[in-house]
Amino acid sequence: MHLFGKKKEAPPSTAEAIAKLDETTHLLQKKSDFLEQKIQQEVLTAKKAGMKNKRAALNALLRKRRLEGQLNKIDGTLTTLEFQREALENASTNTEVLKNIGYAAKALEGVHKELGDVDKVHDLMDDIAEQQEIANEISVAISAPMGFDTGMMDDEDLLAELEAMEQESLDETLLDTGIPDDAPLPAVPTDTPAAAAAAAPTLEADDEEMAALQAWAT
């Protein structure tokens, strides 16, 4: 016997409570199926008796109504058990979520303790930025060839050189006609062209007519 009364029992776990609810639900579901069968039997009995045996038919309908009342109560109980089961499942989920959130919060707190003061973090980031800048300067210094004249990289000089090269290429194209240097030149024609030969008699006739007109006028 305990000095301070009966020892308080530990509350059941969520899994145990859900298991008990499932067990009760299964039992009530079997009873509900049994009542539905009994109701169908009473309906058949009432139909079979009919007007030939009113007393038997009325008694069958009366039993049917009592069975339906029991069935309605069982349906209500099953609905309540279903609500309780859902509430337990939600509570279990919430408990697990809160537990994981607390676990993560402790882990985050430990990380922050390892990092130390926020000012130290800022100092560390400044050091990293400074070292990165130094690394970039070293990289630029190493990548520049020694003794290389940076004036040779002037854009205007490069463009002028490119234009001179294009002009030289164009001149070579115009001079290159495809005819060898030692090829003979074509002979100069000595014959009078056909058109000029045909026009010569006409010019002579015109000259004679002009001379005759001048002589008549004098």
C-alpha positions in Angstrom: 0.0 0.0 0.0 1.3 3.4 -1.0 1.7 6.1 1.6 0.2 8.8 -0.5 -2.7 6.8 -2.0 -3.0 4.9 -5.2 -0.2 5.4 -7.7 -1.3 7.4 -10.7 -1.3 5.3 -13.9 0.5 6.6 -16.9 -1.8 7.7 -19.7 -2.0 5.3 -22.7 0.0 6.2 -25.8 -1.6 7.4 -28.9 -1.0 4.1 -30.7 -2.6 2.1 -27.8 -5.6 4.4 -27.8 -6.1 4.1 -31.6 -5.8 0.3 -31.3 -8.5 0.2 -28.6 -10.8 2.4 -30.8 -10.2 0.1 -33.8 -11.1 -2.9 -31.7 -14.3 -1.3 -30.5 -15.2 -0.2 -34.0 -14.7 -3.7 -35.4 -17.0 -5.1 -32.7 -19.8 -2.5 -33.3 -19.5 -3.0 -37.1 -20.2 -6.7 -36.7 -23.2 -6.0 -34.5 -24.4 -3.4 -37.1 -24.2 -6.1 -39.8 -26.2 -8.5 -37.6 -28.9 -6.0 -36.9 -29.3 -5.2 -40.6 -29.8 -8.9 -41.3 -32.4 -9.2 -38.5 -34.3 -6.1 -39.9 -34.4 -7.7 -43.4 -35.8 -10.9 -41.8 -38.5 -9.0 -40.0 -39.5 -7.2 -43.2 -39.9 -10.6 -45.0 -41.9 -11.9 -42.0 -44.3 -8.9 -42.2 -44.7 -9.2 -45.9 -45.4 -12.9 -45.7 -48.0 -12.5 -43.0 -49.7 -9.6 -44.6 -53.4 -9.1 -44.1 -53.9 -12.8 -43.5 -52.2 -12.6 -40.1 -52.2 -9.0 -39.0 -51.0 -9.7 -35.5 -47.9 -11.5 -36.8 -47.2 -8.8 -39.3 -47.6 -6.0 -36.8 -45.3 -7.7 -34.3 -42.7 -8.2 -37.0 -42.8 -4.5 -37.9 -42.6 -3.6 -34.2 -39.4 -5.7 -33.8 -38.1 -4.1 -37.0 -38.5 -0.6 -35.5 -36.7 -1.6 -32.3 -33.8 -3.1 -34.3 -33.6 0.1 -36.4 -33.4 2.2 -33.2 -30.5 0.1 -32.0 -28.8 0.3 -35.4 -29.1 4.1 -35.4 -27.4 4.3 -32.0 -24.6 2.0 -33.2 -24.1 4.2 -36.3 -23.9 7.3 -34.0 -21.4 5.5 -31.8 -19.3 4.5 -34.8 -19.3 8.1 -36.0 -18.0 9.3 -32.6 -15.3 6.7 -32.6 -14.2 7.8 -36.0 -13.9 11.4 -34.9 -11.9 10.3 -31.8 -9.6 8.3 -34.0 -9.0 11.2 -36.4 -8.4 13.5 -33.4 -5.8 11.1 -32.0 -4.1 10.8 -35.3 -3.9 14.6 -35.7 -2.6 15.0 -32.2 0.0 12.3 -32.8 1.1 14.1 -36.0 1.2 17.5 -34.2 3.3 16.0 -31.4 5.8 14.5 -33.8 6.0 17.8 -35.7 6.6 19.8 -32.5 9.2 17.2 -31.4 11.1 17.5 -34.6 10.8 21.3 -34.5 12.3 21.4 -31.0 15.1 19.0 -32.2 15.9 21.3 -35.1 15.8 24.3 -32.9 18.4 22.8 -30.5 20.6 21.8 -33.5 20.4 25.4 -34.8 21.2 26.8 -31.4 24.3 24.5 -31.3 25.4 25.7 -34.7 25.1 29.3 -33.6 27.1 28.6 -30.5 29.9 27.2 -32.6 29.8 30.2 -34.9 30.1 32.6 -31.9 29.4 36.3 -31.9 27.8 37.9 -35.0 30.6 40.4 -35.1 33.1 37.6 -35.5 31.1 36.3 -38.5 31.2 39.8 -40.1 35.0 40.0 -39.5 35.4 36.6 -41.0 33.5 37.6 -44.1 35.6 40.7 -44.5 38.7 38.6 -44.3 37.4 36.3 -46.9 36.6 39.2 -49.2 40.0 40.7 -48.7 41.8 37.5 -49.5 39.6 37.0 -52.6 40.6 40.5 -53.8 44.3 39.6 -53.2 43.9 36.4 -55.1 42.3 38.2 -58.1 45.2 40.7 -58.2 47.7 37.8 -58.1 45.9 36.0 -60.9 45.9 39.2 -63.1 49.6 39.7 -62.4 50.5 36.1 -63.3 48.4 36.0 -66.5 50.1 39.1 -68.0 53.1 38.1 -70.2 56.4 39.6 -69.2 57.9 42.2 -71.6 54.6 42.5 -73.5 53.9 46.0 -74.8 50.4 46.9 -73.9 50.5 49.7 -76.5 50.3 47.0 -79.2 46.8 46.2 -78.0 45.5 49.7 -79.1 42.2 49.2 -81.0 42.8 52.1 -83.5 46.2 50.7 -84.5 44.7 47.2 -85.0 41.9 48.6 -87.1 44.3 50.6 -89.3 46.4 47.5 -89.8 43.3 45.5 -90.7 42.2 48.1 -93.3 45.7 48.1 -94.8 45.6 44.4 -95.2 42.2 44.5 -96.8 43.3 47.2 -99.2 46.4 45.2 -100.2 44.3 42.1 -100.8 41.9 44.2 -103.0 44.8 45.6 -105.0 46.2 42.1 -105.6 42.8 40.9 -106.8 42.4 43.7 -109.3 46.0 43.2 -110.7 45.5 39.5 -111.0 43.7 39.2 -114.4 44.7 35.6 -114.9 46.8 36.4 -118.1 50.5 35.4 -118.1 53.1 38.2 -118.2 54.8 36.8 -121.4 51.5 36.4 -123.4 51.5 38.3 -126.8 49.3 41.4 -127.1 46.6 41.4 -129.7 47.5 43.0 -133.1 46.3 46.5 -133.9 43.7 46.3 -136.7 44.7 48.0 -140.1 41.6 47.5 -142.1 38.8 50.2 -142.2 35.8 49.1 -140.3 32.8 48.1 -142.5 30.6 50.9 -141.1 33.3 53.5 -141.9 33.9 52.2 -145.4 30.2 52.4 -146.2 29.9 56.0 -144.9 33.0 57.3 -147.0 31.2 57.5 -150.4 28.4 59.5 -148.8 30.8 62.0 -147.4 32.6 62.5 -150.7 29.2 63.2 -152.5 28.3 65.7 -149.9 31.6 67.5 -150.4 31.0 67.7 -154.2 27.5 69.2 -153.7 28.9 71.9 -151.3 31.5 72.9 -153.9 29.0 73.2 -156.7 26.7 75.4 -154.5 29.6 77.7 -153.6 30.6 78.1 -157.3 27.0 79.0 -158.3 26.8 81.5 -155.5 29.9 83.4 -156.7 
